[in-house]
Amino acid sequence: QLQLEESGGGLVQPGGSLRLSCAASGSIFSLNKINEMGWYRQAPGKQRELVANTTSDGSPNYSDSVKGRFTISRDNVKWSVYLQMSTLKPEDTAVYYCRVRTYFGMDYWGTGTLVSVSS
């Protein structure tokens, strides 16, 4: 009952920056059930892994591999979550997925946006 649209992916050189955006849409009833908003990624040959996540109050958590380089934030008026990525490394190359979790434990996923870090 929720739709997620990611944007902001692309090709960037090592050490560069990108900002990912994800906007949730749906009925007001569904939108008001959103608790967690976060980002996952999946690199070729690897499992999908958590990048960063926020709860409804905006408190963040990060994977160790991105801590200190990435910043997650959310806007509960626009129903959006953002990921500011800095000091990007080739190992950050992956398809990045937005994930929303409701207070009832239901997950919704975006279709992904590709981030390629290469010189």
C-alpha positions in Angstrom: 0.0 0.0 0.0 3.1 2.2 -0.1 5.3 3.0 -3.1 8.9 4.0 -2.8 10.8 6.0 -5.4 14.6 6.3 -5.1 16.8 8.8 -7.0 20.3 10.2 -7.0 22.4 7.2 -8.0 25.0 7.5 -10.7 28.7 7.2 -11.5 31.2 8.9 -9.3 35.0 8.8 -8.8 36.5 7.5 -5.6 36.5 10.1 -2.9 33.4 11.8 -4.4 30.0 12.3 -3.0 26.4 11.5 -3.9 23.0 12.1 -2.3 20.3 9.5 -2.5 16.6 10.4 -2.0 13.6 8.2 -1.4 10.0 9.4 -1.3 7.2 7.3 0.0 3.7 7.7 -1.4 0.3 6.1 -0.7 -2.8 6.7 1.3 -2.5 9.0 4.3 -3.5 6.0 6.4 -0.6 4.0 5.2 1.9 6.9 5.4 1.1 7.5 9.0 2.0 3.9 9.8 5.6 4.3 8.7 8.1 3.7 11.5 11.5 2.9 10.0 13.0 4.4 6.9 16.4 3.3 5.7 18.8 2.2 3.0 20.2 -1.2 2.1 22.5 -2.1 -0.7 23.5 -5.2 -2.7 26.7 -5.6 -4.5 27.3 -8.2 -7.2 27.8 -11.6 -5.6 26.9 -10.4 -2.2 23.8 -10.5 0.0 21.8 -7.4 0.6 23.0 -5.5 3.6 22.0 -2.7 5.8 23.6 0.6 5.1 21.7 3.0 7.4 18.4 3.2 9.1 16.2 5.6 11.1 13.3 5.2 13.4 10.3 7.6 13.5 12.1 10.0 15.8 15.0 10.2 13.3 17.6 8.4 15.4 20.1 6.8 13.1 22.2 3.7 12.9 24.9 2.8 10.4 26.8 -0.2 9.3 30.4 -0.1 10.4 31.6 0.1 6.8 29.9 3.4 6.2 30.0 5.0 9.6 31.7 8.4 9.5 31.2 8.7 5.8 27.5 8.5 5.2 24.7 10.5 6.9 21.0 9.5 6.9 18.2 11.9 7.5 14.5 11.9 7.1 11.6 14.4 6.6 8.4 13.2 8.1 6.4 15.9 6.3 7.6 15.0 2.9 7.7 11.3 3.8 11.2 11.1 2.5 14.6 9.7 3.6 18.0 10.7 2.3 21.5 9.3 2.3 24.4 11.7 2.0 27.4 9.6 0.9 30.9 11.1 1.1 34.4 9.8 0.6 33.0 7.1 -1.6 35.1 3.9 -2.2 34.9 1.4 -5.0 33.5 -1.1 -2.5 30.5 1.1 -2.1 29.4 0.2 -5.6 26.0 -1.5 -5.4 22.4 -1.1 -6.1 20.9 0.9 -3.2 17.4 0.2 -2.0 15.1 2.2 0.1 13.2 0.3 2.8 10.3 1.4 4.9 8.9 -0.6 7.8 5.5 0.1 9.4 4.6 -0.1 13.0 3.0 -3.4 12.2 6.3 -4.9 10.9 5.4 -4.8 7.2 8.3 -4.0 4.9 8.2 -2.1 1.6 11.0 -1.8 -0.9 12.0 0.5 -3.7 13.2 -0.9 -7.0 16.8 0.4 -6.4 19.2 2.9 -7.7 22.7 2.1 -8.9 25.7 3.7 -7.4 29.0 3.1 -9.3 32.3 4.3 -7.8 35.1 4.0 -10.3 38.0 5.9 -11.7 
